[in-house]
C-alpha cells in the first residue's frame, strides 16, 4: 500500500516535455553560438567543479593533470545548467508547496533508522559510486538517457536500460523489496 504524501507536484508529462524542449533548445543554441553541437549532460560539470576547487590550492597539479586538461576545467553553459537544475528544483518545489527539509527521509528511516550520520555516509557512498560509474561510462544518465536517446544511439539504449535495471536491483537490495 502506498503512503499518501499530500502533495501532487508537477505533472511528469509536463516535466518530461519541458526537458525534451530544453534538449532541443540546447542543441540549437550550442550549434548556433558555439559552432559545435553540445548535448545535455551533468557529470562532467562535477569533474570541472572539483578541478576548480583543486585549482585554488594546487593550480600546478590541475594544469599537469591529463584528465583535467582533457575535460577543460572551466565554467561553461553545462556548469550553469547544473546550477539551474538545483535552482529550478527548489523553485518548482516551492511553487507547488511540496518543499520539505528532511534530515532523514521517511523511507530511509523506516529501513535503516533515524541516524543522520548513517544517511550521510550512505548518500556520500552512493554519490561516489554514481560518479565513478558515470566517468567509466563517459557520461551520466542525463547524457546517455536524454541526449543519446534523442540521437537514437544504440549505446544510449543499452546504457539507459542498464541504469534502470541496476537501479531497480539496488533499490530492491537496499530497501528489501518494501513498497513506499
C-alpha positions as CSV (number, residue, x, y, z in Angstrom):
1,X,0.0,0.0,0.0
2,X,1.4,3.4,-1.0
3,X,1.6,6.2,1.6
4,X,-0.2,9.4,0.7
5,X,2.1,12.4,0.9
6,X,-0.5,15.1,0.3
7,X,1.5,16.8,-2.5
8,X,0.9,16.2,-6.1
9,X,3.9,18.0,-7.6
10,X,4.3,18.7,-11.2
11,X,2.9,16.5,-13.9
12,X,5.6,14.1,-15.1
13,X,4.3,14.5,-18.6
14,X,4.7,18.3,-18.5
15,X,8.2,18.0,-16.9
16,X,9.3,15.4,-19.5
17,X,8.0,17.6,-22.3
18,X,9.9,20.6,-20.9
19,X,13.1,18.6,-20.5
20,X,12.7,17.5,-24.2
21,X,12.3,21.1,-25.3
22,X,15.3,22.0,-23.2
23,X,17.4,19.3,-25.0
24,X,16.3,20.6,-28.4
25,X,17.0,24.2,-27.5
26,X,20.4,23.3,-26.1
27,X,21.4,21.6,-29.3
28,X,20.2,24.5,-31.4
29,X,21.8,27.2,-29.1
30,X,25.2,25.5,-28.9
31,X,25.3,24.9,-32.6
32,X,24.4,28.5,-33.4
33,X,26.5,30.2,-30.7
34,X,29.5,27.9,-30.2
35,X,29.8,26.5,-33.7
36,X,29.6,22.9,-32.5
37,X,26.8,20.7,-31.2
38,X,26.8,20.0,-27.5
39,X,24.2,17.9,-25.7
40,X,22.8,17.9,-22.2
41,X,24.9,16.2,-19.6
42,X,25.8,16.8,-15.9
43,X,28.6,14.5,-14.7
44,X,31.5,16.4,-16.5
45,X,30.3,19.5,-14.6
46,X,31.1,17.9,-11.3
47,X,34.6,16.9,-12.5
48,X,35.1,20.5,-13.6
49,X,33.9,21.8,-10.2
50,X,36.4,19.5,-8.5
51,X,39.1,20.9,-10.8
52,X,38.1,24.5,-10.0
53,X,38.2,23.8,-6.3
54,X,41.5,22.0,-6.5
55,X,43.0,24.8,-8.6
56,X,42.5,27.1,-5.6
57,X,45.0,25.1,-3.6
58,X,47.1,23.3,-6.2
59,X,46.9,25.1,-9.5
60,X,50.0,23.4,-10.9
61,X,48.6,19.9,-10.2
62,X,45.4,20.7,-12.1
63,X,47.4,22.2,-15.0
64,X,49.5,19.0,-15.2
65,X,46.7,16.5,-14.7
66,X,45.8,14.9,-18.1
67,X,42.2,14.3,-17.1
68,X,41.6,17.9,-16.1
69,X,43.4,19.1,-19.3
70,X,41.1,16.8,-21.4
71,X,37.9,18.0,-19.6
72,X,39.0,21.7,-19.7
73,X,38.4,22.9,-16.1
74,X,36.0,25.9,-16.6
75,X,32.6,27.3,-16.0
76,X,30.6,26.8,-19.2
77,X,26.9,26.5,-20.2
78,X,26.6,23.0,-18.8
79,X,28.0,24.2,-15.5
80,X,25.4,26.8,-15.4
81,X,22.8,24.2,-16.4
82,X,23.6,22.1,-13.4
83,X,23.3,25.2,-11.1
84,X,20.0,25.9,-12.9
85,X,18.8,22.3,-12.1
86,X,19.3,22.9,-8.4
87,X,17.6,26.4,-8.6
88,X,14.8,25.1,-10.7
89,X,14.1,22.1,-8.4
90,X,13.9,24.5,-5.5
91,X,11.6,26.9,-7.3
92,X,9.3,24.2,-8.5
93,X,9.0,22.6,-5.1
94,X,8.3,26.0,-3.6
95,X,5.7,26.8,-6.2
96,X,3.8,23.6,-5.7
97,X,4.3,23.7,-1.9
98,X,6.0,20.3,-1.9
99,X,9.3,21.6,-0.4
100,X,10.3,19.7,2.7
101,X,13.6,19.9,4.5
102,X,14.0,16.3,5.9
103,X,17.2,15.3,7.6
104,X,16.4,11.7,7.1
105,X,13.7,10.7,4.5
106,X,10.9,8.5,6.0
107,X,11.6,5.5,3.7
108,X,15.3,5.5,4.7
109,X,14.4,5.9,8.4
110,X,11.9,3.0,8.2
111,X,14.6,0.7,6.8
112,X,17.8,1.9,8.5
113,X,16.7,4.1,11.4
114,X,16.8,7.8,12.0
115,X,20.6,8.2,12.2
116,X,21.7,11.3,10.2
117,X,25.3,10.0,10.2
118,X,24.3,6.7,8.6
119,X,22.2,8.6,6.0
120,X,25.1,10.9,5.2
121,X,27.5,8.0,4.7
122,X,25.0,6.2,2.5
123,X,24.4,9.3,0.4
124,X,28.1,10.0,0.0
125,X,29.0,6.4,-0.9
126,X,26.1,6.4,-3.4
127,X,27.4,9.6,-4.9
128,X,30.9,8.2,-5.3
129,X,29.6,5.0,-6.9
130,X,27.4,7.1,-9.3
131,X,30.2,9.4,-10.3
132,X,32.8,6.6,-10.8
133,X,30.2,4.8,-13.0
134,X,29.4,8.0,-14.9
135,X,33.1,8.6,-15.6
136,X,33.6,4.9,-16.6
137,X,30.7,5.2,-19.0
138,X,31.9,8.5,-20.3
139,X,28.6,10.1,-19.4
140,X,25.8,10.2,-16.9
141,X,22.2,9.1,-17.1
142,X,21.2,12.5,-18.4
143,X,23.9,12.5,-21.0
144,X,23.2,9.0,-22.2
145,X,19.4,8.9,-21.5
146,X,18.4,12.3,-22.7
147,X,20.9,13.3,-25.3
148,X,21.8,9.8,-26.5
149,X,18.2,8.7,-26.8
150,X,17.5,12.0,-28.7
151,X,20.1,10.8,-31.3
152,X,18.7,7.2,-31.3
153,X,22.1,6.0,-30.2
154,X,22.3,2.2,-29.6
155,X,24.8,2.8,-26.8
156,X,22.3,5.1,-25.1
157,X,19.5,2.4,-25.2
158,X,21.9,-0.1,-23.6
159,X,23.2,2.4,-21.0
160,X,19.7,3.6,-20.1
161,X,18.4,0.0,-19.8
162,X,21.4,-0.8,-17.5
163,X,20.9,2.4,-15.4
164,X,17.2,1.5,-14.8
165,X,17.8,-2.2,-14.3
166,X,20.7,-1.9,-11.9
167,X,18.8,0.9,-10.1
168,X,15.9,-1.4,-9.6
169,X,18.1,-4.2,-8.3
170,X,19.9,-1.9,-5.9
171,X,16.7,-0.4,-4.7
172,X,15.3,-3.9,-4.0
173,X,18.5,-4.9,-2.2
174,X,18.7,-1.6,-0.1
175,X,15.1,-1.4,0.8
176,X,14.3,-5.1,0.9
177,X,11.5,-5.1,-1.7
178,X,9.3,-2.9,0.5
179,X,6.9,-0.6,-1.2
180,X,7.0,3.1,-0.5
